[in-house]
């Protein structure tokens, strides 16, 4: 499970971004496309954990400063450009000195310190609430959740390695990391299920009820090569089963589904099974499909597409409503 180039993971990222954009644009057949974000979380957990563990195994330590610097360089410049452009477009298309203008400004400030999910948790009736569609930076909630996870999980891993001591073998550190991820997975999933019905904004927007999605990706990333060698005979079954769960989620779920809660197990477990199946068999059919060049191309552009699609759609809708109201 080492982090070599994985075009199939890029292809899975493409599936996630296509489903999110198609859902937001209202295309038929994508009523549950919002689960693309859950797929992103699983992929992120898989990649970040694999990356950090391999670094620790190779060098005996983790350079958190370098890790955080890489994250900031990769994510923030594009993010700030989108926020700046959105503020300019908001000044042009939103009613002057309106609640929409001030809400947009406050969201932009919250985004700057990775806290926009807290803003939407407090200020909206929920992600699926009609007025939320008029918030041009609503989509930044998921980026904030990712950044918060990127902040805490490397520190937890560092503690795990520190208390493992230098004398312990790589297999010991792997097992101990898996135990920690497993505990995080169980507690967070139970929290998500128990809070979704009566406190959906908490379950949807805030990290504690989302950690399990990253954690299961991390567990798939830490399962060693010996584990995947034993899994090889089942690889294609896992990959096809995982893909079926993802497609089911995208097609069948809708904005009326209490989410995340236990229903989020479908896309999250599906993503984990799919990644595990593709990791166990590099020549599998599903892996070859997702690794096709068009899918990889879309996957590599997914971050930019995610950043830009929602502000443009949202401002277009607000402007159109304004025109119709006149």
Secondary structure, 3 states (H helix, E strand, C coil): CCCCCCHHHHHHHHHHHHHHHHHHHCCCCCCCHHHHHHHHHHHHHHHHHHHHHHHHHHHCCCCHHHHHHHHHHHHHHHHHHHHHHHHHHHHHHCCCCCHHHHHHHHHHHHHHCCCHHHHHHHHCCCCCCHHHHHCCCCCHHHHHHHHHHHHHHHHHHHHHHHHHCCCCCHHHHHHHHHHHHHHHHHHHHHHHHHHHCCCHHHHHHCHHHCHHHHHHHHHHHHCCHHHHHHHHHHHHHHHHHHHHHHHHHHHHCCCCCCCCCHHHHHHHHHHHHHHHHHHHCCCCHHHHHHCCHHHHHHHHCHHHHHHHHHHHHHHHHHHHHHHHHC
